[in-house]
Amino acid sequence: MLHILAGVGQLYQLVFGGQDVSPLVELEDYPETQITDLIIYPCSRIKGVHVEETKVLKHGLEFDRDWLLLKKDISKQENKTSGGRLITLRNSESLGITACRFETKGDNTFVVFSHPDQPKDLWVNVQKPQTDEVVTFYDYDLNEIETLSEGAEAHKWFSEIVGIDVLFVKSTQKFKPTTHQQEFNYILKEYDLRKGGHGKAAVHLINRKSVEHLNSKIKDSDSHATPYQFRPNLIIEGVEADDEDDMREMVLVSDGTT
Protein backbone atom coordinates (compact mmCIF):
# COMPACT_ATOMS: atom_id res chain seq x y z
CA MET A 1 0.00 0.00 0.00
CA LEU A 2 1.48 3.34 -1.09
CA HIS A 3 0.91 6.34 1.17
CA ILE A 4 1.59 10.04 0.70
CA LEU A 5 1.44 11.95 3.97
CA ALA A 6 -0.53 15.14 3.67
CA GLY A 7 -0.46 16.56 7.20
CA VAL A 8 1.10 19.98 7.62
CA GLY A 9 2.09 22.47 10.29
CA GLN A 10 2.08 21.63 13.99
CA LEU A 11 0.10 18.42 13.58
CA TYR A 12 2.68 17.20 11.09
CA GLN A 13 5.50 17.92 13.52
CA LEU A 14 3.77 16.11 16.36
CA VAL A 15 2.98 13.03 14.32
CA PHE A 16 6.53 12.71 13.10
CA GLY A 17 7.99 13.62 16.44
CA GLY A 18 6.76 10.28 17.73
CA GLN A 19 3.96 11.84 19.77
CA ASP A 20 0.68 10.05 20.46
CA VAL A 21 -1.80 12.56 19.04
CA SER A 22 -5.52 11.98 18.63
CA PRO A 23 -6.84 13.07 15.23
CA LEU A 24 -8.54 16.43 15.16
CA VAL A 25 -11.35 15.01 13.04
CA GLU A 26 -12.60 11.60 12.00
CA LEU A 27 -10.92 10.40 8.82
CA GLU A 28 -13.20 10.45 5.79
CA ASP A 29 -12.97 8.82 2.39
CA TYR A 30 -12.79 11.03 -0.69
CA PRO A 31 -13.26 8.51 -3.50
CA GLU A 32 -13.67 11.18 -6.19
CA THR A 33 -10.32 12.81 -5.47
CA GLN A 34 -7.96 12.93 -8.45
CA ILE A 35 -4.40 14.15 -8.78
CA THR A 36 -4.49 16.41 -11.84
CA ASP A 37 -0.89 17.62 -11.78
CA LEU A 38 2.37 16.30 -10.34
CA ILE A 39 5.28 18.72 -10.01
CA ILE A 40 8.86 18.24 -8.82
CA TYR A 41 10.97 21.21 -7.68
CA PRO A 42 14.60 20.05 -7.86
CA CYS A 43 15.92 23.33 -6.43
CA SER A 44 14.34 25.81 -4.04
CA ARG A 45 13.14 29.08 -5.69
CA ILE A 46 13.39 27.63 -9.23
CA LYS A 47 10.55 26.61 -11.52
CA GLY A 48 9.26 23.07 -11.14
CA VAL A 49 9.12 20.20 -13.60
CA HIS A 50 5.76 18.67 -14.51
CA VAL A 51 6.12 14.88 -14.51
CA GLU A 52 3.86 11.91 -15.24
CA GLU A 53 5.16 9.79 -12.39
CA THR A 54 7.62 9.82 -9.51
CA LYS A 55 8.87 7.67 -6.66
CA VAL A 56 7.71 8.31 -3.10
CA LEU A 57 10.70 8.11 -0.74
CA LYS A 58 11.12 8.52 3.00
CA HIS A 59 11.89 12.22 2.65
CA GLY A 60 9.26 13.02 0.04
CA LEU A 61 9.17 12.76 -3.73
CA GLU A 62 12.30 11.68 -5.58
CA PHE A 63 14.51 14.64 -6.64
CA ASP A 64 12.10 17.13 -5.05
CA ARG A 65 13.97 19.96 -3.26
CA ASP A 66 17.19 17.97 -3.28
CA TRP A 67 19.27 21.07 -4.13
CA LEU A 68 19.42 24.57 -2.71
CA LEU A 69 21.40 27.79 -2.95
CA LEU A 70 23.27 29.27 0.00
CA LYS A 71 24.59 32.74 0.69
CA LYS A 72 26.38 34.43 3.57
CA ASP A 73 24.11 35.81 6.28
CA ILE A 74 25.05 39.43 6.96
CA SER A 75 22.04 40.14 9.16
CA LYS A 76 22.29 41.36 12.73
CA GLN A 77 21.03 39.38 15.69
CA GLU A 78 20.93 40.92 19.15
CA ASN A 79 23.08 43.78 17.80
CA LYS A 80 25.75 41.33 16.70
CA THR A 81 26.52 40.16 13.19
CA SER A 82 25.92 36.50 12.45
CA GLY A 83 29.56 35.96 11.56
CA GLY A 84 28.85 35.32 7.89
CA ARG A 85 27.26 31.93 8.41
CA LEU A 86 25.57 30.33 5.41
CA ILE A 87 21.79 30.52 5.01
CA THR A 88 19.39 29.71 2.18
CA LEU A 89 18.93 32.22 -0.62
CA ARG A 90 15.33 33.39 -0.35
CA ASN A 91 14.65 36.14 -2.89
CA SER A 92 15.96 36.53 -6.41
CA GLU A 93 14.11 37.60 -9.55
CA SER A 94 16.69 35.79 -11.67
CA LEU A 95 15.85 32.48 -10.06
CA GLY A 96 12.21 33.00 -10.98
CA ILE A 97 13.06 32.80 -14.70
CA THR A 98 15.49 29.91 -14.28
CA ALA A 99 14.07 26.69 -15.70
CA CYS A 100 15.03 23.08 -15.19
CA ARG A 101 14.32 19.71 -16.78
CA PHE A 102 15.41 16.09 -16.49
CA GLU A 103 17.62 14.48 -19.14
CA THR A 104 19.06 10.97 -19.43
CA LYS A 105 22.41 10.08 -20.98
CA GLY A 106 23.29 6.39 -20.93
CA ASP A 107 22.88 5.15 -17.35
CA ASN A 108 22.97 8.66 -15.88
CA THR A 109 20.11 11.05 -15.16
CA PHE A 110 20.71 14.79 -14.98
CA VAL A 111 18.76 17.79 -13.83
CA VAL A 112 19.52 20.52 -16.37
CA PHE A 113 19.22 24.20 -15.45
CA SER A 114 18.83 26.95 -18.06
CA HIS A 115 18.61 30.73 -17.91
CA PRO A 116 18.21 33.37 -20.66
CA ASP A 117 21.46 35.09 -19.66
CA GLN A 118 23.55 31.92 -19.61
CA PRO A 119 24.90 30.67 -22.97
CA LYS A 120 25.32 27.13 -21.61
CA ASP A 121 22.99 24.99 -19.54
CA LEU A 122 24.19 23.55 -16.24
CA TRP A 123 24.03 19.73 -16.11
CA VAL A 124 23.96 18.16 -12.66
CA ASN A 125 24.13 14.39 -12.12
CA VAL A 126 21.26 13.38 -9.84
CA GLN A 127 22.91 10.13 -8.73
CA LYS A 128 26.16 11.59 -7.44
CA PRO A 129 27.22 15.05 -6.21
CA GLN A 130 30.15 16.58 -8.07
CA THR A 131 32.30 16.68 -4.91
CA ASP A 132 32.48 15.16 -1.44
CA GLU A 133 33.00 18.60 0.15
CA VAL A 134 30.66 19.05 3.11
CA VAL A 135 29.00 22.46 3.40
CA THR A 136 27.18 23.28 6.65
CA PHE A 137 24.56 26.02 6.90
CA TYR A 138 21.81 27.18 9.25
CA ASP A 139 18.10 27.32 8.48
CA TYR A 140 15.78 29.98 9.88
CA ASP A 141 15.10 27.83 12.97
CA LEU A 142 18.88 27.82 13.58
CA ASN A 143 19.21 24.12 12.82
CA GLU A 144 22.68 23.14 11.61
CA ILE A 145 22.31 21.30 8.30
CA GLU A 146 24.86 19.34 6.30
CA THR A 147 24.95 19.42 2.49
CA LEU A 148 27.40 18.48 -0.27
CA SER A 149 28.90 21.00 -2.67
CA GLU A 150 28.13 20.61 -6.37
CA GLY A 151 31.45 22.20 -7.31
CA ALA A 152 32.97 25.48 -8.50
CA GLU A 153 31.37 25.41 -11.95
CA ALA A 154 27.87 25.18 -10.48
CA HIS A 155 28.62 27.88 -7.88
CA LYS A 156 29.85 30.21 -10.63
CA TRP A 157 26.87 29.50 -12.92
CA PHE A 158 24.32 30.47 -10.29
CA SER A 159 26.38 33.35 -8.86
CA GLU A 160 26.44 34.98 -12.30
CA ILE A 161 22.67 34.96 -12.69
CA VAL A 162 21.91 35.93 -9.09
CA GLY A 163 24.49 38.70 -8.90
CA ILE A 164 26.07 37.66 -5.58
CA ASP A 165 28.33 34.81 -4.51
CA VAL A 166 26.25 31.71 -3.79
CA LEU A 167 26.91 28.02 -3.28
CA PHE A 168 24.90 25.34 -5.07
CA VAL A 169 24.61 22.30 -2.81
CA LYS A 170 22.75 19.00 -2.50
CA SER A 171 20.87 17.96 0.64
CA THR A 172 22.07 14.96 2.64
CA GLN A 173 19.12 14.85 5.09
CA LYS A 174 21.56 15.36 7.98
CA PHE A 175 20.89 18.09 10.51
CA LYS A 176 21.32 18.91 14.17
CA PRO A 177 18.16 20.23 15.89
CA THR A 178 18.45 23.36 17.98
CA THR A 179 18.40 23.15 21.77
CA HIS A 180 14.98 24.82 21.70
CA GLN A 181 13.53 22.07 19.51
CA GLN A 182 15.14 19.33 21.58
CA GLU A 183 13.70 20.77 24.79
CA PHE A 184 10.16 20.86 23.44
CA ASN A 185 10.51 17.61 21.49
CA TYR A 186 8.97 19.18 18.39
CA ILE A 187 11.10 17.17 16.00
CA LEU A 188 13.12 14.05 16.65
CA LYS A 189 15.93 13.58 14.19
CA GLU A 190 15.08 10.01 13.27
CA TYR A 191 11.48 10.93 12.41
CA ASP A 192 12.04 14.24 10.66
CA LEU A 193 11.18 14.20 6.96
CA ARG A 194 12.67 17.51 5.89
CA LYS A 195 15.30 17.94 3.23
CA GLY A 196 17.85 20.64 3.79
CA GLY A 197 16.51 24.06 4.65
CA HIS A 198 12.96 23.97 3.39
CA GLY A 199 9.66 23.61 5.27
CA LYS A 200 8.63 20.71 7.45
CA ALA A 201 6.20 18.98 5.08
CA ALA A 202 7.50 16.21 2.85
CA VAL A 203 4.81 16.74 0.19
CA HIS A 204 2.91 19.93 -0.62
CA LEU A 205 -0.71 19.40 -1.69
CA ILE A 206 -3.05 22.05 -3.12
CA ASN A 207 -6.80 21.66 -3.66
CA ARG A 208 -7.85 23.52 -6.82
CA LYS A 209 -11.30 24.16 -5.34
CA SER A 210 -9.73 25.92 -2.35
CA VAL A 211 -7.87 28.28 -4.66
CA GLU A 212 -11.12 29.02 -6.49
CA HIS A 213 -12.76 29.76 -3.14
CA LEU A 214 -9.91 32.14 -2.29
CA ASN A 215 -10.36 33.94 -5.62
CA SER A 216 -14.07 34.39 -4.92
CA LYS A 217 -13.06 36.62 -2.01
CA ILE A 218 -10.79 38.79 -4.20
CA LYS A 219 -12.64 41.50 -6.12
CA ASP A 220 -9.82 42.35 -8.52
CA SER A 221 -9.71 39.50 -11.04
CA ASP A 222 -6.21 40.55 -12.08
CA SER A 223 -5.07 39.60 -8.57
CA HIS A 224 -6.55 36.09 -8.65
CA ALA A 225 -4.22 33.29 -7.61
CA THR A 226 -3.43 30.06 -9.41
CA PRO A 227 -2.51 26.77 -7.71
CA TYR A 228 1.00 27.02 -9.15
CA GLN A 229 1.82 30.17 -7.18
CA PHE A 230 1.89 28.00 -4.04
CA ARG A 231 4.50 25.62 -5.55
CA PRO A 232 2.51 22.43 -4.93
CA ASN A 233 3.73 18.91 -5.58
CA LEU A 234 0.19 17.63 -6.00
CA ILE A 235 -2.85 19.47 -7.32
CA ILE A 236 -6.06 17.65 -6.51
CA GLU A 237 -9.64 17.96 -7.72
CA GLY A 238 -12.90 16.25 -6.84
CA VAL A 239 -13.25 17.55 -3.27
CA GLU A 240 -14.81 20.67 -1.83
CA ALA A 241 -12.86 23.74 -0.73
CA ASP A 242 -10.84 23.21 2.44
CA ASP A 243 -11.51 19.44 2.52
CA GLU A 244 -7.75 18.94 2.41
CA ASP A 245 -7.54 20.39 5.93
CA ASP A 246 -9.12 17.19 7.22
CA MET A 247 -6.86 14.85 5.23
CA ARG A 248 -4.17 13.11 7.23
CA GLU A 249 -3.20 10.34 4.88
CA MET A 250 -3.56 9.67 1.17
CA VAL A 251 -3.67 6.23 -0.43
CA LEU A 252 -3.02 6.19 -4.16
CA VAL A 253 -5.21 3.76 -6.09
CA SER A 254 -4.72 2.86 -9.74
CA ASP A 255 -7.17 0.75 -11.77
CA GLY A 256 -8.81 -0.49 -8.60
CA THR A 257 -5.56 -1.85 -7.16
CA THR A 258 -3.81 -0.08 -4.27
C-alpha positions as CSV (number, residue, x, y, z in Angstrom):
1,M,0.0,0.0,0.0
2,L,1.5,3.3,-1.1
3,H,0.9,6.3,1.2
4,I,1.6,10.0,0.7
5,L,1.4,12.0,4.0
6,A,-0.5,15.1,3.7
7,G,-0.5,16.6,7.2
8,V,1.1,20.0,7.6
9,G,2.1,22.5,10.3
10,Q,2.1,21.6,14.0
11,L,0.1,18.4,13.6
12,Y,2.7,17.2,11.1
13,Q,5.5,17.9,13.5
14,L,3.8,16.1,16.4
15,V,3.0,13.0,14.3
16,F,6.5,12.7,13.1
17,G,8.0,13.6,16.4
18,G,6.8,10.3,17.7
19,Q,4.0,11.8,19.8
20,D,0.7,10.1,20.5
21,V,-1.8,12.6,19.0
22,S,-5.5,12.0,18.6
23,P,-6.8,13.1,15.2
24,L,-8.5,16.4,15.2
25,V,-11.3,15.0,13.0
26,E,-12.6,11.6,12.0
27,L,-10.9,10.4,8.8
28,E,-13.2,10.5,5.8
29,D,-13.0,8.8,2.4
30,Y,-12.8,11.0,-0.7
31,P,-13.3,8.5,-3.5
32,E,-13.7,11.2,-6.2
33,T,-10.3,12.8,-5.5
34,Q,-8.0,12.9,-8.4
35,I,-4.4,14.1,-8.8
36,T,-4.5,16.4,-11.8
37,D,-0.9,17.6,-11.8
38,L,2.4,16.3,-10.3
39,I,5.3,18.7,-10.0
40,I,8.9,18.2,-8.8
41,Y,11.0,21.2,-7.7
42,P,14.6,20.1,-7.9
43,C,15.9,23.3,-6.4
44,S,14.3,25.8,-4.0
45,R,13.1,29.1,-5.7
46,I,13.4,27.6,-9.2
47,K,10.5,26.6,-11.5
48,G,9.3,23.1,-11.1
49,V,9.1,20.2,-13.6
50,H,5.8,18.7,-14.5
51,V,6.1,14.9,-14.5
52,E,3.9,11.9,-15.2
53,E,5.2,9.8,-12.4
54,T,7.6,9.8,-9.5
55,K,8.9,7.7,-6.7
56,V,7.7,8.3,-3.1
57,L,10.7,8.1,-0.7
58,K,11.1,8.5,3.0
59,H,11.9,12.2,2.6
60,G,9.3,13.0,0.0
61,L,9.2,12.8,-3.7
62,E,12.3,11.7,-5.6
63,F,14.5,14.6,-6.6
64,D,12.1,17.1,-5.0
65,R,14.0,20.0,-3.3
66,D,17.2,18.0,-3.3
67,W,19.3,21.1,-4.1
68,L,19.4,24.6,-2.7
69,L,21.4,27.8,-2.9
70,L,23.3,29.3,0.0
71,K,24.6,32.7,0.7
72,K,26.4,34.4,3.6
73,D,24.1,35.8,6.3
74,I,25.1,39.4,7.0
75,S,22.0,40.1,9.2
76,K,22.3,41.4,12.7
77,Q,21.0,39.4,15.7
78,E,20.9,40.9,19.2
79,N,23.1,43.8,17.8
80,K,25.8,41.3,16.7
81,T,26.5,40.2,13.2
82,S,25.9,36.5,12.5
83,G,29.6,36.0,11.6
84,G,28.8,35.3,7.9
85,R,27.3,31.9,8.4
86,L,25.6,30.3,5.4
87,I,21.8,30.5,5.0
88,T,19.4,29.7,2.2
89,L,18.9,32.2,-0.6
90,R,15.3,33.4,-0.3
91,N,14.7,36.1,-2.9
92,S,16.0,36.5,-6.4
93,E,14.1,37.6,-9.5
94,S,16.7,35.8,-11.7
95,L,15.8,32.5,-10.1
96,G,12.2,33.0,-11.0
97,I,13.1,32.8,-14.7
98,T,15.5,29.9,-14.3
99,A,14.1,26.7,-15.7
100,C,15.0,23.1,-15.2
101,R,14.3,19.7,-16.8
102,F,15.4,16.1,-16.5
103,E,17.6,14.5,-19.1
104,T,19.1,11.0,-19.4
105,K,22.4,10.1,-21.0
106,G,23.3,6.4,-20.9
107,D,22.9,5.1,-17.4
108,N,23.0,8.7,-15.9
109,T,20.1,11.1,-15.2
110,F,20.7,14.8,-15.0
111,V,18.8,17.8,-13.8
112,V,19.5,20.5,-16.4
113,F,19.2,24.2,-15.4
114,S,18.8,27.0,-18.1
115,H,18.6,30.7,-17.9
116,P,18.2,33.4,-20.7
117,D,21.5,35.1,-19.7
118,Q,23.5,31.9,-19.6
119,P,24.9,30.7,-23.0
120,K,25.3,27.1,-21.6
121,D,23.0,25.0,-19.5
122,L,24.2,23.5,-16.2
123,W,24.0,19.7,-16.1
124,V,24.0,18.2,-12.7
125,N,24.1,14.4,-12.1
126,V,21.3,13.4,-9.8
127,Q,22.9,10.1,-8.7
128,K,26.2,11.6,-7.4
129,P,27.2,15.1,-6.2
130,Q,30.2,16.6,-8.1
131,T,32.3,16.7,-4.9
132,D,32.5,15.2,-1.4
133,E,33.0,18.6,0.1
134,V,30.7,19.0,3.1
135,V,29.0,22.5,3.4
136,T,27.2,23.3,6.6
137,F,24.6,26.0,6.9
138,Y,21.8,27.2,9.3
139,D,18.1,27.3,8.5
140,Y,15.8,30.0,9.9
141,D,15.1,27.8,13.0
142,L,18.9,27.8,13.6
143,N,19.2,24.1,12.8
144,E,22.7,23.1,11.6
145,I,22.3,21.3,8.3
146,E,24.9,19.3,6.3
147,T,24.9,19.4,2.5
148,L,27.4,18.5,-0.3
149,S,28.9,21.0,-2.7
150,E,28.1,20.6,-6.4
151,G,31.4,22.2,-7.3
152,A,33.0,25.5,-8.5
153,E,31.4,25.4,-12.0
154,A,27.9,25.2,-10.5
155,H,28.6,27.9,-7.9
156,K,29.8,30.2,-10.6
157,W,26.9,29.5,-12.9
158,F,24.3,30.5,-10.3
159,S,26.4,33.3,-8.9
160,E,26.4,35.0,-12.3
161,I,22.7,35.0,-12.7
162,V,21.9,35.9,-9.1
163,G,24.5,38.7,-8.9
164,I,26.1,37.7,-5.6
165,D,28.3,34.8,-4.5
166,V,26.3,31.7,-3.8
167,L,26.9,28.0,-3.3
168,F,24.9,25.3,-5.1
169,V,24.6,22.3,-2.8
170,K,22.8,19.0,-2.5
171,S,20.9,18.0,0.6
172,T,22.1,15.0,2.6
173,Q,19.1,14.9,5.1
174,K,21.6,15.4,8.0
175,F,20.9,18.1,10.5
176,K,21.3,18.9,14.2
177,P,18.2,20.2,15.9
178,T,18.5,23.4,18.0
179,T,18.4,23.1,21.8
180,H,15.0,24.8,21.7
181,Q,13.5,22.1,19.5
182,Q,15.1,19.3,21.6
183,E,13.7,20.8,24.8
184,F,10.2,20.9,23.4
185,N,10.5,17.6,21.5
186,Y,9.0,19.2,18.4
187,I,11.1,17.2,16.0
188,L,13.1,14.0,16.7
189,K,15.9,13.6,14.2
190,E,15.1,10.0,13.3
191,Y,11.5,10.9,12.4
192,D,12.0,14.2,10.7
193,L,11.2,14.2,7.0
194,R,12.7,17.5,5.9
195,K,15.3,17.9,3.2
196,G,17.8,20.6,3.8
197,G,16.5,24.1,4.6
198,H,13.0,24.0,3.4
199,G,9.7,23.6,5.3
200,K,8.6,20.7,7.5
201,A,6.2,19.0,5.1
202,A,7.5,16.2,2.8
203,V,4.8,16.7,0.2
204,H,2.9,19.9,-0.6
205,L,-0.7,19.4,-1.7
206,I,-3.1,22.1,-3.1
207,N,-6.8,21.7,-3.7
208,R,-7.9,23.5,-6.8
209,K,-11.3,24.2,-5.3
210,S,-9.7,25.9,-2.3
211,V,-7.9,28.3,-4.7
212,E,-11.1,29.0,-6.5
213,H,-12.8,29.8,-3.1
214,L,-9.9,32.1,-2.3
215,N,-10.4,33.9,-5.6
216,S,-14.1,34.4,-4.9
217,K,-13.1,36.6,-2.0
218,I,-10.8,38.8,-4.2
219,K,-12.6,41.5,-6.1
220,D,-9.8,42.3,-8.5
221,S,-9.7,39.5,-11.0
222,D,-6.2,40.6,-12.1
223,S,-5.1,39.6,-8.6
224,H,-6.5,36.1,-8.6
225,A,-4.2,33.3,-7.6
226,T,-3.4,30.1,-9.4
227,P,-2.5,26.8,-7.7
228,Y,1.0,27.0,-9.1
229,Q,1.8,30.2,-7.2
230,F,1.9,28.0,-4.0
231,R,4.5,25.6,-5.5
232,P,2.5,22.4,-4.9
233,N,3.7,18.9,-5.6
234,L,0.2,17.6,-6.0
235,I,-2.9,19.5,-7.3
236,I,-6.1,17.6,-6.5
237,E,-9.6,18.0,-7.7
238,G,-12.9,16.3,-6.8
239,V,-13.3,17.5,-3.3
240,E,-14.8,20.7,-1.8
241,A,-12.9,23.7,-0.7
242,D,-10.8,23.2,2.4
243,D,-11.5,19.4,2.5
244,E,-7.8,18.9,2.4
245,D,-7.5,20.4,5.9
246,D,-9.1,17.2,7.2
247,M,-6.9,14.9,5.2
248,R,-4.2,13.1,7.2
249,E,-3.2,10.3,4.9
250,M,-3.6,9.7,1.2
251,V,-3.7,6.2,-0.4
252,L,-3.0,6.2,-4.2
253,V,-5.2,3.8,-6.1
254,S,-4.7,2.9,-9.7
255,D,-7.2,0.8,-11.8
256,G,-8.8,-0.5,-8.6
257,T,-5.6,-1.8,-7.2
258,T,-3.8,-0.1,-4.3
